[in-house]
Amino acid sequence: MLWMFRYFLVCVSSINLVTAGDQCRIEINIRGMALKGFVFKRMTVAALHICDILCEREITCQSYNFNRKEQICELNNRTKDARPENFLSDPEWFYISRFNGRGN
């Protein structure tokens, strides 16, 4: 019985590693900054993680701005690295840049 449990744990662990490897991405979160001029979609959301999900679903989304106070999510089709002149200080916003193989 113990060997079956161990076998099950090994199988589940292997599945999670494969699945997690396909979904890896890096995010950079910068408080008090926002990328201006490249918003292609703006909406009200309940939380930051919903903005992240919406960006993941949009092929053109490379970064997003999130206003925690007003619960506003702005999806950008560029990153601060591609357009540093449009990366501006704004204390109400968070800027999140996604690096998951999408072009600048």
N, C-alpha and C positions, 0 to 999 in steps of 0.2 A: 504494500500500500504506500509506503514511504517513497519507493522508487517512482511510482506513478505521479506523486505530488512533485517530486524533483523534476521529472520529465516535463510536466505541465509548466513549471516555472521557467525552465530553459526555453521551451517553445514560445511562451508569452514574451519573455525578454527579447528573444530574437525578432519577433514580429514588431515589437515597439522600436527596436533599433533601426530596422529597415524603414518603417513608416516615418520615424523622426528624421532620418537622413534625407528623405525626399522633401521635407518641409522646412529645412534649415534656412534661416535668414537672419540678418543682423539689422538692428534698428538703432539709430542715434536719436536720443531725446534731448532737446535743448530748450530749457525754460526761458521765457522772456524774449523769444525770437519768433519770427514768422517769415515765410517766403511770400512775397507780394507779386502779383501780376501773372501768375501761372495757375490760378484756380480754375478748374474745369467743372467742378461740382461742389456745391455748398448746401449743407443740410443741418438740421438740429438733431442731435443724438443724445441718448441718456448717459453715455459714458465713453471714455477714451477708447476702450477696447472695441467698441462698435465702430468707431472711426477706422481703427486698424483693420477690422474685418471688411469694411466697405472698400478700403484701399486695396486690399488683397484681391478682391473680386474684380477690380477694374484694371485691365491690362495696361492702360496708359498712366496709372497712378505710380509716381515715383517717390512722392513724399506727401505729407499732410500737415496742416496746421489745426490745432485744437484749442478752443477757448473754453476753459473749464467753468468759468462763471456763467457764460451764456449758453454753454453746451452746444457750441457750433463746431462743425467739422468741415474743413475745406480740403478737398483733394487737389493736389498739384501734379502737373505733367512735367515738372522739372525738379531738380534738387538744388540745394544751396551751393553745391560744388559746381554745378553747371552754370548758375547765375548768381554769383556772390554779390553783385551790385544790387540785387533785389532781396537780399537777406537782411531784414531790418529789425531793430529792437522794438518790441511791443510787449510790455509787462503782462498783459492779459492772456498771451498765447504761449503754447508749446509747439515746437517744430519737431517733427519726426521724419527722418529720412530712412528709406528702406533700401537695402542692398540685397536684392534677390535675383540678380541676373537681368534686370530690366535696363534698357539703354537710357542714356541721358539725352 
